[in-house]
Amino acid sequence: MSRERIITFGPPIAAPQLSVLTPFHRDDPSAMLARMANAPAGVEFVLLDDGSADIDLLARVVKAAGALSAPVRIIVRERNEGRAAARNHLIADARGQYVLFLDADMLPDRPTFLLHWLSVTRCQQPDVAFGGLSLRHAQRTRGTALHHNLFAASDCRSLEVRELAPAQSTASANLLVRRAFLDAHPFDDGFTGWGFEDTDWALTAARDTEILHVDNPATHAGLDNAATLLRKSAEAGPNFARLAAKHPRAAKRFAAHGTARALQLTPLRPHLAQACAWLARDPLGAAPMPLRRAALKLYRAAHYAEHLA
């Protein structure tokens, strides 16, 4: 069991309407907190430092938390427990009727972001709602150009498009959930490392309730360079296999699943993965972005293929 300490700011609210929950591991949520410094009444913030072991990072987060108009608790864990376990820990600590999962590298797109979510909790009262993702406030650099392009093509979906596949279009980066529903539907902490724990949660939740999609987006500002994208893609193979085993019918609707199955029959798969990694990195600076994006997706599928049963 990882040891922890708790840092608090402001008097606690007896019965908050909304708990904003943010796990972080080396990502800095300070910019996100600054955008919500004047939080409306009825909101609390709970953050979890999941074993970052970075004094300077924690100092920045403490400074940003101290400037908030709402009560804040920062849970500092000695050892990293993983994304799913961190979210479950935050759920247990939240006091709100609803919780809003907001990743550390997210930036609310609008000044009315929290007011909008509070209105949803009071007027529509969903079990689950997803606000959408954007790149409105993200900085596109040469190093992050591939991630920017990939995210724009794959994750920045309009409300109308998200409503066509509610569970598959849901992510935990801007996710509102009724606390009582979460008590019965925790995250599967068998997902360790990077990826798919939120997809698994959404597919599981959709068996018992409707997922409401609303237009209240937040920007994914923490874009990665190509090397980090490739590393995370390689690490995601076991989680993708776990997702496919738990949701075999749903997994077949993912394009990556069909590609991974086809690549299982390819004896030259390791060599293909190496070629795709080289093309995604584009060391010569000559590859068109759609080609780099396709190479990254094929590289991902090659690693998924290694773990699918």
C-alpha positions in Angstrom: 0.0 0.0 0.0 1.4 3.4 -1.0 1.8 5.9 1.8 0.1 9.3 1.2 -0.4 12.7 2.7 -3.1 15.3 2.1 -2.7 19.0 1.6 -5.9 21.1 2.0 -7.0 24.6 1.1 -10.1 26.4 2.1 -13.0 25.2 4.4 -14.7 22.0 3.0 -18.2 22.1 1.6 -20.6 19.9 3.5 -22.4 18.7 0.4 -20.8 19.9 -2.9 -22.7 19.5 -6.1 -19.6 18.8 -8.1 -16.1 17.3 -7.3 -13.5 18.0 -10.0 -11.1 15.1 -9.9 -7.6 15.2 -11.4 -5.0 12.6 -11.2 -1.5 13.6 -12.3 1.8 11.8 -12.7 4.5 14.3 -13.8 2.0 16.3 -15.8 1.4 19.8 -14.4 -2.3 20.7 -13.7 -1.4 24.3 -12.7 -2.6 25.9 -16.0 -5.9 24.0 -15.8 -6.5 25.1 -12.2 -5.6 28.7 -13.2 -8.4 28.7 -15.8 -10.9 27.8 -13.0 -9.6 30.1 -10.3 -13.0 31.7 -9.9 -14.9 28.5 -9.5 -18.7 28.8 -8.8 -20.2 27.8 -5.5 -20.9 24.2 -4.9 -17.6 23.0 -6.5 -14.6 21.3 -4.8 -11.3 20.1 -6.3 -9.5 16.9 -5.5 -6.2 16.2 -7.1 -4.0 13.1 -6.7 -0.2 13.2 -7.3 0.3 9.6 -8.3 3.9 9.1 -7.3 5.4 11.9 -9.3 8.1 12.4 -6.7 8.8 15.9 -8.0 9.0 18.6 -5.4 9.1 21.4 -7.9 5.9 20.1 -9.6 4.1 19.7 -6.3 5.1 23.3 -5.3 3.6 24.7 -8.5 0.4 22.7 -8.0 0.1 23.8 -4.4 0.6 27.5 -5.5 -2.2 27.1 -8.2 -4.5 25.3 -5.7 -4.0 28.1 -3.1 -5.3 30.6 -5.6 -8.6 28.8 -6.2 -11.8 30.2 -4.8 -13.1 26.7 -4.0 -11.9 24.1 -1.4 -9.0 21.9 -2.6 -7.5 18.6 -1.4 -4.2 17.4 -2.9 -3.5 13.7 -2.2 0.2 12.9 -2.6 1.1 9.3 -3.0 4.5 7.8 -2.5 4.3 5.3 -5.3 2.6 5.3 -8.7 -0.5 3.1 -8.8 -1.7 3.7 -12.4 -4.4 5.7 -14.0 -7.4 3.4 -13.2 -6.4 2.9 -9.6 -5.8 6.7 -9.2 -9.3 7.5 -10.5 -10.8 5.0 -8.1 -8.9 6.6 -5.2 -10.2 10.0 -6.2 -13.8 8.7 -6.4 -13.5 7.4 -2.8 -12.3 10.8 -1.6 -14.9 12.9 -3.5 -17.8 14.4 -1.6 -19.9 15.7 -4.5 -23.1 14.4 -5.8 -21.4 14.4 -9.2 -17.7 14.1 -10.1 -16.0 15.6 -13.1 -12.9 13.8 -14.3 -10.5 16.3 -15.9 -7.0 15.3 -16.8 -4.1 17.4 -15.7 -3.2 18.5 -19.3 -6.7 19.8 -20.1 -7.8 23.4 -20.5 -11.5 24.3 -20.3 -12.4 26.0 -23.6 -14.9 28.5 -22.2 -15.1 30.6 -19.1 -18.5 29.1 -18.4 -17.1 25.5 -18.4 -17.9 24.7 -14.7 -21.2 26.6 -14.8 -22.3 24.6 -17.8 -21.5 21.3 -16.0 -23.4 22.4 -12.9 -26.4 23.2 -15.1 -26.2 19.7 -16.6 -26.2 18.2 -13.2 -29.3 20.2 -12.1 -31.4 20.2 -15.3 -30.6 17.0 -17.1 -29.3 14.9 -14.2 -27.6 12.2 -16.2 -25.7 9.2 -14.8 -22.9 9.9 -17.3 -22.1 12.8 -19.6 -19.2 13.6 -21.8 -18.3 17.2 -22.9 -16.0 16.6 -25.8 -12.4 17.4 -26.6 -10.7 20.0 -28.7 -7.4 21.6 -29.6 -8.6 25.2 -29.3 -5.9 26.3 -26.8 -3.2 23.8 -27.8 0.1 25.0 -29.1 1.2 23.2 -32.3 4.9 22.9 -32.6 7.2 21.0 -34.9 7.7 18.4 -32.3 4.0 17.9 -31.5 2.7 18.3 -35.1 2.0 14.5 -35.5 0.0 14.3 -32.2 -1.9 17.5 -33.1 -2.8 16.0 -36.5 -3.8 12.7 -35.0 -5.8 14.1 -32.2 -7.7 16.5 -34.5 -8.6 13.6 -36.8 -9.5 11.0 -34.2 -10.6 12.7 -31.0 -12.0 16.2 -31.8 -15.5 15.0 -32.8 -18.5 17.2 -33.0 -21.5 16.6 -30.7 -23.5 15.1 -33.6 -20.7 12.6 -34.5 -20.2 11.6 -30.9 -23.9 10.8 -30.5 -23.7 8.2 -33.2 -21.4 6.0 -31.0 -21.8 7.3 -27.5 -19.6 4.8 -25.6 -16.9 4.6 -28.2 -16.7 8.4 -28.3 -16.3 8.9 -24.5 -13.1 9.6 -22.8 -12.2 10.2 -19.1 -10.5 13.5 -19.8 -13.8 15.6 -19.6 -16.2 13.1 -18.1 -19.1 13.9 -15.7 -20.5 11.0 -13.7 -23.1 10.7 -10.9 -21.2 9.6 -7.8 -23.7 6.9 -6.9 -23.3 5.4 -10.4 -19.5 5.4 -9.9 -19.8 3.5 -6.6 -21.3 0.6 -8.6 -19.1 1.1 -11.7 -15.5 1.7 -10.7 -12.6 1.7 -13.1 -11.0 -1.7 -13.7 -7.6 -1.3 -12.1 -6.4 -4.3 -14.1 -5.6 -1.8 -16.8 -2.1 -0.6 -15.9 0.2 1.5 -18.0 -1.1 3.6 -20.8 -4.5 3.5 -22.6 -8.0 2.1 -22.8 -9.1 2.1 -19.2 -11.6 4.9 -19.9 -12.8 3.1 -23.1 -13.4 0.0 -21.0 -15.3 2.0 -18.4 -17.5 3.7 -21.0 -18.4 0.4 -22.7 -19.2 -1.2 -19.4 -21.3 1.8 -18.2 -23.3 1.9 -21.4 -24.7 -1.5 -20.6 -26.6 0.0 -17.6 -27.3 3.6 -18.6 -27.4 6.1 -21.5 -24.2 8.3 -22.0 -25.3 11.8 -22.6 -23.1 13.9 -24.9 -23.0 17.7 -24.5 -21.2 20.6 -26.1 -18.8 21.7 -23.3 -15.3 20.9 -24.6 -11.9 21.1 -23.1 -8.6 21.4 -24.9 -6.0 18.6 -24.8 -3.0 20.9 -24.3 -0.4 18.2 -23.3 0.6 17.1 -26.8 3.4 14.5 -27.1 6.3 14.4 -29.5 6.6 11.5 -32.0 9.0 9.5 -29.8 6.6 9.6 -26.8 3.6 8.6 -29.0 5.5 5.6 -30.2 6.5 4.6 -26.7 2.9 4.9 -25.4 1.7 2.9 -28.5 4.0 0.1 -27.7 3.0 0.1 -24.0 -0.7 0.0 -24.9 -0.7 -3.5 -26.4 -1.7 -5.4 -23.2 -4.5 -2.9 -22.4 -5.9 -3.2 -25.9 -5.9 -7.0 -25.5 -7.7 -6.7 -22.2 -10.3 -4.4 -23.7 -10.9 -6.8 -26.6 -11.3 -9.8 -24.2 -13.8 -7.9 -22.1 -15.8 -6.4 -25.0 -15.3 -8.7 -28.0 -18.2 -7.4 -30.0 -17.5 -3.8 -29.4 -13.8 -4.2 -30.0 -14.5 -5.4 -33.5 -15.9 -2.0 -34.4 -12.5 -0.5 -33.8 -10.5 -0.2 -37.0 -7.3 -1.0 -35.1 -8.7 -4.4 -34.1 -9.2 -5.6 -37.7 -5.8 -4.3 -38.6 -4.2 -6.0 -35.7 -5.9 -9.3 -36.6 -4.6 -9.1 -40.1 -1.1 -8.3 -38.9 -1.1 -11.4 -36.7 -0.8 -13.3 -40.0 2.2 -11.3 -41.2 5.6 -12.9 -40.4 7.4 -9.6 -41.2 5.4 -7.7 -38.6 8.4 -6.6 -36.5 10.1 -5.2 -39.6 6.9 -3.5 -40.6 6.7 -1.9 -37.2 10.2 -0.6 -37.4 9.6 0.9 -40.8 6.4 2.5 -39.6 8.2 4.0 -36.5 10.8 5.5 -38.8 8.2 7.0 -41.1 6.1 8.4 -38.1 9.2 10.1 -36.7 10.0 11.5 -40.2 13.7 12.2 -39.5 14.1 13.6 -43.0 11.2 16.0 -42.6 9.8 15.0 -46.0 6.8 12.8 -45.2 3.2 14.2 -45.6 1.3 14.4 -42.4 -1.4 11.9 -43.5 1.3 9.4 -44.2 3.0 9.9 -40.8 -0.4 9.5 -39.1 -1.2 6.3 -41.1 2.3 4.9 -40.1 1.7 5.6 -36.5 -1.7 3.8 -36.5 -0.1 0.8 -38.3 2.7 0.8 -35.7 0.1 0.8 -32.9 -1.8 -2.1 -34.5 1.4 -4.1 -34.9 1.9 -3.9 -31.1 -1.7 -4.7 -30.4 -1.3 -7.8 -32.6 1.4 -9.2 -30.3 -1.1 -9.4 -27.4 -4.5 -10.3 -28.9 -5.5 -13.8 -28.1 
